[in-house]
Structures are given as C-alpha cells and as structure tokens.
Amino acid sequence: MKLNLGCGPVQPEGWVNVDGSNRAWLASRLPWIDRICVSCKLFAPTDFNPSTVWANLLKRFPWDDRSVQAVYLGEILEHFTREEGEGLLRECHRVLELGGVIRVRVPDDAAFWGNYVREYEATRRLPRTQWSSDHTRWTRMHFQEVCTTRPKPWRSMGHYHKFGYDDVSLILLLEKIGFREVDRRRLHESRIDDIQAVENRYDLIVEGIA
C-alpha cells in the first residue's frame, strides 16, 4: 500500500489517495450535495470523489503499524503548524514498514525569501532617488496569500500555510523522528518506482526511509 497524503486533484491508480480538506470530505462522503453545489455555481468542479479517502491527518492514521510501503506528501506539510507537522510525520513513521520510503515536497522557503533579499539588495545599491518598494511584493504575497492573517473560507476552503521549511530544517525534522538516509532529491529521483504518478512539479523535495 502506498499513501498519497494531501492528494488534491492528483489521484492516480495504485495509490491510496488521501485528503483531509473540507471539500474532500464533502465530495467523498456526500457527493450528491457536492454536485448540487457545483450545479448552482457555489463551488467549482472538483476531482474529489467517493474513491478519495478522507482522513483527519491531525489524528492517529487509520492504518496499522508497518503496513505501508511508501508515503508521499505533496504540498501538504506547510498547511500544518510546526508541532502539528511533526505529529503528522511521526504517524507516517509508525505506519511505514521498515525500509519504507517517505517523500515530502513543500515550497522552498529559502528560495522564496532569497527572491526578496536579491531584489532588496539590488534596490539598496541604487541611488536613493531610484529606490522603490517593488521588492516588498514578496512580503505582500506571503502575508496576503500564502500565510494570511485573515483567511477567507471561500478561498482554498480556508486552508493556508502555517509553517515553512528549507532543506536543512526539513531534513533535521525527519531525522529527529527516526527516518534514515534523509536527503534532498530532484524531481522524480526517488526510491519509489512510480513517483511520477503523484509528483507533478519541483519544489523542495526530501526523501528518507523508515
């Protein structure tokens, strides 16, 4: 068994596609209500369906110890606080068989804020008469769209980023939990044979074994 946690619209065959969002709950548990909401243009169409497995990932996973071969988390860990994320990863470690693979893909905070620093430094080198606040677009993006202090329930069903990682912090966290041979990986470079079925873009990708 391979778990695709936080699957969103990426739900390939051969994986147990799991999502804990409000929309996944509605579309998997009450699909007829979801269809009505779509027909009334309250919601956009969704790929969530009755085959999607809804699970509250803040609680104990509904899978047995050492029962899973691989766990993929694509753009989900950042939606939890640092403490919640650690609990989630500990559950991944519990259900993975010995030698099972965990693969985590998250936005790269070092790259994101590196953009801010580069644009700030370029502005700072200019004569003061040429200064602008254009570089603060990264700050606005972070606090208005990524990690907003005023979430809007109709956008992403109220789900926003609650923490961020770079490769150092993510590798150290996985090692703290007990994962071994943890390192950064390139797109589709993995111990998981069919990783391309669930991984559709490159961000910060870290992989290890239980």
MOBEL-V479026 format. One record per residue. N is the residue number from 1. BURIAL is # if it has 24 or more other ideal C-beta (glycine too) atoms within 12 Angstrom, else .. Layout:
N,BURIAL + N,BURIAL
This chain:
1,. + 2,# + 3,# + 4,# + 5,# + 6,# + 7,# + 8,# + 9,# + 10,# + 11,# + 12,. + 13,. + 14,. + 15,# + 16,# + 17,# + 18,# + 19,# + 20,# + 21,# + 22,# + 23,# + 24,# + 25,# + 26,# + 27,# + 28,# + 29,. + 30,. + 31,. + 32,. + 33,. + 34,# + 35,. + 36,. + 37,. + 38,. + 39,. + 40,. + 41,. + 42,. + 43,. + 44,. + 45,. + 46,# + 47,. + 48,# + 49,# + 50,. + 51,. + 52,# + 53,# + 54,# + 55,# + 56,. + 57,# + 58,. + 59,. + 60,. + 61,# + 62,. + 63,# + 64,. + 65,. + 66,. + 67,. + 68,# + 69,# + 70,# + 71,# + 72,# + 73,# + 74,# + 75,# + 76,# + 77,# + 78,# + 79,# + 80,# + 81,. + 82,. + 83,. + 84,. + 85,# + 86,# + 87,. + 88,# + 89,# + 90,# + 91,# + 92,# + 93,# + 94,# + 95,# + 96,# + 97,# + 98,. + 99,. + 100,# + 101,# + 102,# + 103,# + 104,# + 105,# + 106,# + 107,# + 108,# + 109,# + 110,. + 111,. + 112,# + 113,. + 114,. + 115,. + 116,# + 117,. + 118,. + 119,. + 120,. + 121,. + 122,. + 123,. + 124,. + 125,. + 126,. + 127,. + 128,. + 129,. + 130,. + 131,. + 132,. + 133,. + 134,. + 135,# + 136,. + 137,. + 138,# + 139,. + 140,. + 141,. + 142,. + 143,. + 144,. + 145,. + 146,# + 147,# + 148,. + 149,. + 150,. + 151,. + 152,. + 153,. + 154,. + 155,. + 156,. + 157,# + 158,. + 159,# + 160,# + 161,# + 162,# + 163,# + 164,# + 165,# + 166,# + 167,# + 168,. + 169,# + 170,# + 171,# + 172,. + 173,# + 174,# + 175,. + 176,. + 177,# + 178,. + 179,# + 180,. + 181,. + 182,# + 183,# + 184,# + 185,# + 186,. + 187,. + 188,. + 189,. + 190,# + 191,# + 192,# + 193,. + 194,. + 195,# + 196,. + 197,. + 198,# + 199,# + 200,. + 201,. + 202,. + 203,# + 204,# + 205,# + 206,# + 207,# + 208,# + 209,# + 210,#
